[in-house]
Amino acid sequence: MEKVDILNRAINVLRNSLNLSQGTVIETEPFTELNKKTASETRLQLKIIKNSEGKYTEGSIENKLAGKSFITEVRKTVEPRFLKSGISYLIKIKAKYPDLNPLVISPYFGPGSRALCRDEGVSYIDTFGNVGIFLKDVYILKESQESPKRDRKELKFLFSPKSTRLIRIILENPEKRWRLNELAAAANISLGGTYNVIKKLADELYIEQTQKGVYLTNPAGLLEKWCSVYKITKVNKIDSFYLSESIYKALIKRLADIAEKGSYSYAFTLFAGANFIIPYVHTPHVHIYLIGDIEKFVEEAKLKAVDSGGNVHIVTPYDEGILNPIQVFEGVKIVGNIQLYLDLLNYPARGKEQARVLREKYFSF
């Protein structure tokens, strides 16, 4: 898409999303920097003007935006790492010309790019309907649920099984600086795979690479992004059973002993896991990640298959990385705090409450 097409589509999005009247005129003209004879092809001055014949109500968006001028840059792509330099330039222009408000226009702004603009107070418009206008006396935020196929593909890559092995490790150690080979070994993925994931995380400004190693710069943003696409009941296979045991921890201990004796890879999660760390929600349900011969485990534990009303739920993990790292309490293995938080957050029956308590007490971000 040519930049002139991007600009025209973005202006139409601005009109439609803000319901601007036909009497509102949006003008653009080339912006010539001070001491330069020619104007940049990508930088424009955009003005919003009320037509004298138009009818406007007091307090309308037209009245708020009337007379505003923007120093506008049209970009074909806006990955956060590359967007940063463009934002810095526009802010410098704003310092020279206080009446010009920074505005970036692009085909699509992903969540990371939108957040970066908001943090810097730079307005944005894209062709998918995302609009952010951040002025001294005007704050407008319109979010679209649409996104390009490329964005969905990149999201799938970023939170693929192998990628989440690495992300889980670095979120569990938010203050640590990693060498790539060290991180690859800890996450149990190839060095090439590690490089690709790190590059994508750096492009999205979640991490930074220096000579001293790789380290997190936005752990909260990365965790929240992961949470937005993860739900334990959707990505894992869960089989439910019933076992008569009146004492909750005794039930957990019994299952743990069978898993240990059978050399199964396992770890408890959801409320069964949280019960050892911060018992906030009480429930009869026990969820256990299990890798191995499930039929044999069910037989040894004398679990009864049920269609509903089960109290023991065996979760087959979408990837073995879910069990890295694990914690041990009272001889019982539970998932790491990051995985526990992910599992709880979008789980019904007060999962969000338990996740909030866990994060407040154990997370530094």
Beta strands, then each sheet from edge to edge (+ up, - down):
strand 1: 24-30
strand 2: 43-50
strand 3: 69-74
strand 4: 100-106
strand 5: 123-126
strand 6: 131-134
strand 7: 139-142
strand 8: 207-210
strand 9: 213-216
strand 10: 237-242
strand 11: 265-269
strand 12: 286-291
strand 13: 304-305
strand 14: 312-316
strand 15: 326-329
strand 16: 332-335
sheet 1: 1+ 2- 3+ 4+ 5+ 6- 7+
sheet 2: 8+ 9-
sheet 3: 11+ 12- 14- 10+ 13-
sheet 4: 15+ 16-
end
